[in-house]
Amino acid sequence: MNEHYLNDIKRDIFLVHTISKELLRSSLSIDRIIHVILTGITAGHFLGFSRAFILFYDKGKDLLYGKMGIGPFDEEEAGLIWSRIEKENLPIEKFFENGTRDEFKNSRFNLAIERLKIKVDELPENDYFKKSIKEKRLFVSYNVEKDENIPEDIRDLLYPSDAVISPIFSERGLIGIIFADNAFHKQPITEEKLTLFSIISTYAALSIENAFKYNEVKNMQDKLIEKERFATMGKIASYITHEVKNPLVTICGFSKQILETDDIIKIKRNAQIIYEEVLRLEKIINNIINFSNISNIFLEEINITEIIENIIDLLADEIKEKNIEIKSYLFPCNIKGDPVQLKEVFFNIIKNGIENNVEFGKIYINCEVFEKFLKIVIRDTGVGIEENILEKVTTPFFTTKKGGLGLGLTIAKEIIEKHNGKIEIESKLNEGTSVNIYLPLEVQNEK
């Protein structure tokens, strides 16, 4: 084995290694991958063809269309490019970097290639493009300018020269065709060059296929995210309508009572309830908008028993309608908490107890001091929750209720945790549900 042959083998190995390394650096950008492939084919350091281009295949239209071309448009341009390259003495890496420059994208040759559109079914049977696709192999054309086995639209761009036509196939089928000619330097197309050209075409197929798969998955993911975003927006909008209805009904009812009475004591009581409901309404809207980031709590001394009894008064009509009996075992207990947010918590939980209860059912409410916490237990005798569903009830938008949106318990959990407390839910099917709320007897105000 002579030294010249060894040097050729080393050069070929270096060529394949460099191109594969650049393809890895190209990430999953199809345009970047094509730049690397065409640069490897045309750069003097590598295969040294004068020009190269790639046509992509549209299966639905049975159409080959120009994707990208690298090289001079004519002999004058070729002389200028090679003269500049010789002066700049560019290292190999610079060829790949230059491949992404706008001047290549806007070059006359690339723009001419991008305009190409070739209907495969209209090509004659002996056409090299059609044969390369059908036989899945590389072809060499000599004097391509006059070769009738080359599509006419492409012959118009060519000079008397030799050329290589190679199909690019992947597991999904035909990707496209790579074409390269020796239009200006007339270097012979040897068997070694053809072997390397085939290897590069295989690399091109693998790299482009991987990029296609990545982009398909990414597009699918983007669509799912967009779909999820719109679904979430719809649920939030529906939930606002659903949740805001409760205080509005209360405001409407007590406003009507004010209009129908001259009892100043009753008017003041109803006005106070309306005022409190407006505050709750404002807080509900703010909490829904930021349900995953409940606003900071503002602590003050509150009697938790009074808050719960107030909620029971607000829900009196619903309680009466279902003939539910409330059994309350509460003692006066002052803690530090946000009265508006805690009212929202107990409103949602007691209302859930009413909705999930059976007619003539019962709701038990009691409290006790447990270690450093005030433990409030709200237990109903309703239908209960299945074990496989129980762990999901505080998940945003999870609900089993018709017309429900599944944010009530999510918001309740957020608010209680903001108070440095915790919420536990226990349930047995057909026996009822118990919600245990732990609120610290002393908490630090959050700024």
Secondary structure, DSSP 8 states (H G I E B T S, - for coil): --HHHHHHHHHHHHHHHHHHHHHHHTTT-HHHHHHHHHHHHHSTTTT--SEEEEEEEETTTTEEEEEEEES-SSHHHHHHHHHHHHHHT--HHHHHHHTTSHHHHTSHHHHHHHT-EEEGGGS-TT-HHHHHHHHTS-EEEESGGG-TTS-HHHHTT--S-EEEEEEEEETTEEEEEEEEE-TTT-----HHHHHHHHHHHHHHHHHHHHHHHHHHHHHHHHHHHHHHHHHHHHHHHHHHHHHHHHHHHHHHHHHHHHHT---HHHHHHHHHHHHHHHHHHHHHHHHHHTTTS------EEEEHHHHHHHHHHHTHHHHHHTT-EEEEE----EEEE-HHHHHHHHHHHHHHHHHHS-TT-EEEEEEEEETTEEEEEEEE-S----HHHHTTTTSTT---STT--S-HHHHHHHHHHHTT-EEEEEEETTTEEEEEEEEESS-----
